[in-house]
Amino acid sequence: MNFAEILRMALGSLGVNKLRSFLTMSGITIGVFSVIGVMTAVSALRNSIETGISFLGTNMFQFAKFPVSGGGEGPQRRRYELRRDITLAQALRYQQLMADTAEVVCLKVFNRDGGAQAVYGGRKTTPGLTFGGTNEHFLTANQYTIGLGRNFTPDDVELARPFILIGQDIVDRLFPSENPLGKLIKLKERTYTVIGVFGVKGSQFGESQDQIAMIPITRYLNDFGSERVTVNIATQAANQMVYNDTIEKAITAMRIVRGLKPEEDNDFELYSNDSLISAFAKVADVIAAASFVISGIALLAAGVGIMNIMLVSVTERTKEIGIRKSIGARKKSILTQFLIEAVAISLAGGVMGILLGVGGGNVVAGILKADAVFPWNWALTGLVVCSGIGVAFGFYPAWKAASLDPIEALRYE
């Protein structure tokens, strides 16, 4: 028998028991779906972060009291909470020390006492606005633009003027049919004059970046106090060539303003776009490892199911095997046929799992506003693994079928 004929007979045998074949390959589908779905979503988010991250501007790095991850929970979080806050006086002193080195030094603080809500006349925004205080460099440091009106000036910050910049989502809710410039809006029981509107920035990872309102940092601290408020300091190097040198000088300046002795460790965190990407990569690796464990268990169970079904098939077709062997079928041909059946079931389940996984992963990515991807490397790996499962768990039933004694097989009822 040539290979084409063996293949035709193997696929024909699977077609006789369609429901059983479908249920058997469903186990493979579930295992492959779990890992491909997770890795598709993770890959889409990773690509989105690496190509379009906008937490910080170009050549920017930031000092903060807490790490970008927030510091974790329990004792680890407590260690960061016990640090001294970065005060405005320290931030201004740092700004002076870096005046000849850094292109931009942005100072910013954010409201951490629950969602802020803006009010104008009888209209209100939804709670949960991003609200804080900053200086004139917020646009550069966070990749925002001014779509209407003007930015803060150094005098606005120095004199703590009650001015506010608002995002487009706030404009749409409070000023659907009028110009917002010069209007007075109330936010956290304080009144501010709108002097500018941020350009539309859209959403990132499912959250709108246009639900934002910023006032001069000095005004924020005057209105809401400086207790339990720590200043984040974002610094921009002149170019990529001097980026590392700027970071070294900035760390030295930060240690000076914090009053640290040479033997003392830094009591502040430094992060950049690269560190944000690295932090996400660590989380993605943990998710991937968990997905591998879950899918590995599912695939192992599916492999056992394939072996069980193939053994049942061998038992049911014992007489058929005996007849074929008695008229000249070789042991190799029967072994190949049953291996093809096992691999075909496994590959069919793998293909279905890949399609469902890619679709499900991209749905999640779409919800989080990330671009759709097709993880070719994971898909090919999945097909190879499925083929291996088919061979590994189908070999014993195939070998058992090929080793049947034709006389005994013909007697089987």
Stockholm file with secondary structure:
# STOCKHOLM 1.0

chainA/1-413         MNFAEILRMALGSLGVNKLRSFLTMSGITIGVFSVIGVMTAVSALRNSIETGISFLGTNMFQFAKFPVSGGGEGPQRRRYELRRDITLAQALRYQQLMADTAEVVCLKVFNRDGGAQAVYGGRKTTPGLTFGGTNEHFLTANQYTIGLGRNFTPDDVELARPFILIGQDIVDRLFPSENPLGKLIKLKERTYTVIGVFGVKGSQFGESQDQIAMIPITRYLNDFGSERVTVNIATQAANQMVYNDTIEKAITAMRIVRGLKPEEDNDFELYSNDSLISAFAKVADVIAAASFVISGIALLAAGVGIMNIMLVSVTERTKEIGIRKSIGARKKSILTQFLIEAVAISLAGGVMGILLGVGGGNVVAGILKADAVFPWNWALTGLVVCSGIGVAFGFYPAWKAASLDPIEALRYE
#=GR chainA/1-413 SS CCHHHHHHHHHHHHHHTHHHHHHHHHHHHHHHHHHHHHHHHHHHHHHHHHHHCCSSCTTEEEEESSCTTCCCSHHHHHHHHTSCCCCHHHHHHHHHHTTTTCSEEEEEEECCSSCBCEEETTEECCSCBEEEEECTTHHHHHTCCEEEECCCCHHHHHTTCCEEEECHHHHHHHCTTSCCTTCEEEETTEEEEEEEEECCCCEETTEESSSEEEEEHHHHHHHHCSTTCCCEEEEECSSGGGHHHHHHHHHHHHHHHHTCCTTSCCSSEEEEHHHHHHHHHHHHHHHHHHHHHHHHHHHHHHHHHHHHHHHHHHHHTHHHHHHHHHTTCCHHHHHHHHHHHHHHHHHHHHHHHHHHHHHHHHHHHHHTTCCCCCCHHHHHHHHHHHHHHHHHHHHHHHHHHHTCCHHHHHHCC
#=GC SS_cons         CCHHHHHHHHHHHHHHTHHHHHHHHHHHHHHHHHHHHHHHHHHHHHHHHHHHCCSSCTTEEEEESSCTTCCCSHHHHHHHHTSCCCCHHHHHHHHHHTTTTCSEEEEEEECCSSCBCEEETTEECCSCBEEEEECTTHHHHHTCCEEEECCCCHHHHHTTCCEEEECHHHHHHHCTTSCCTTCEEEETTEEEEEEEEECCCCEETTEESSSEEEEEHHHHHHHHCSTTCCCEEEEECSSGGGHHHHHHHHHHHHHHHHTCCTTSCCSSEEEEHHHHHHHHHHHHHHHHHHHHHHHHHHHHHHHHHHHHHHHHHHHHTHHHHHHHHHTTCCHHHHHHHHHHHHHHHHHHHHHHHHHHHHHHHHHHHHHTTCCCCCCHHHHHHHHHHHHHHHHHHHHHHHHHHHTCCHHHHHHCC
//
